[in-house]
Amino acid sequence: MKLYNTLTRKKEDFVPLKPGEVTMYSCGPTVYNYFHIGNARPFIIFDVLRRFLEYTGYNVKFVQNFTDIDDKMIKKANEEGKSVFDIAEFYIGEYYKDARALGIKDPTVAPRATDNIDAIISTIEKLIEKGYAYEEEGDVYFSARSFDEYGKLSGHNIEDLEAGARVSVDERKKNPADFALWKAQKPGEPAWDSPWGKGRPGWHIECSAMANRFLGETIDIHSGGQDLIFPHHENEIAQSEAANGKPFARYWLHNGFITIDNEKMSKSAGNFFTVRDIAKEYDYEVIRFFMLTAHYRSPINFSDELLEQAKSALNRIYECRDNMLFYFSNSENEGTDEAVLEKLRQYKTKFIQAMEDDLNTADALGAIFELVREINTIIALQVPPGKGTVEKAYELLAELTGVLGILSRKHENNIDEEVEGLIEERQKARAEKNYKRADEIRDLLNKMGFEIQDTPHGVKVVSKNRR
Ligand SMILES: [Zn+2]
């Protein structure tokens, strides 16, 4: 598989450090709110990467943290008159509700910063000992200049960074490009004991400490949104490599931005949507599908129109599955046609090739739609190639959509007695050549949300009420 590595700025063959095993770290949410549609993109994309790696036989250890202490957490807790811990507890629970509904697998480990203060402190101690960090009145800073390769991920150089950096009045750092590893307690803030007095960790150090604790000194893949390249990931590299004297992450993956109606998403522009908001109108799976329609490194634009398109595209896959199930319960031809299966398997090859090319989910979906078209065509034949063939086609579609984490809804037969009665009545009317009555019943069923299709294998009923 080839992956684009931000660190080397090229597509590289992916070869994990240990054969058969992949260690992966992805930056998780700060749990002070429901997560927004921009956060959802990396969660979904890197879940697909994980699923694909597992599909190709790797054992993937996937760590994603919860940032449960920082300025935003403290502000939210004060606003609501609750403890930072209570805010974190609540929004971690809500994270799992949204993430699971989006089909995102739980991380192998989902550590919280506040559960790992000991690992954070010992990493900072190591950095001070080795001369990469210094204490200043209860704060501890990382000295950017002390790490020769500072800037290698983002392409910034230290002189420009120092010239552009702003130092706020309450900071005590020696150089403008330095950043906080530990912050001395301010009145009313939660704090932990440390060798430098009471305080709390900076944001960047938590990822270095937890990646090290749960995955080791060198990990295979580190992923996150493009907006994290600088300073967050640059700082993670500096901290981890300075502390351990080893490369931190071998492949750095970053997803592109999301725009809303072609504008940057921001609270002030009023186009700031949480996944929870959007899920009121669209099924979570439609949101997931939408994210896969563009290559993950490209920008993606989010609009009602594009979500509608995603919805109807996803429904085409569900309809294909319904077609197969319908054929299956109505045909008596048990045969299997190897030549047809051979043709269908070509789409699997195409799918895998697309995924191996830097996770090109857009092309992978293209292969799935070609498969769908082919399956629909063979089922519509006067003499379809038998149930054995259709069974294999069904398994193939489930296999490929499973890698993308879509087509996960159960087949629902929401046809009740009333609808069944009407269908029978219509069949009777048709048999008696009472086409007027048959059409009336069809229109009535239409109004009730059911489409009636007369196929060579009998009457097929399609529910139109999918979200
Ligand atoms: Zn991080």
Residues whose N, C-alpha, C, O or C-beta is under 5 A from the ligand:
A	BS01	ZN	C27 C207
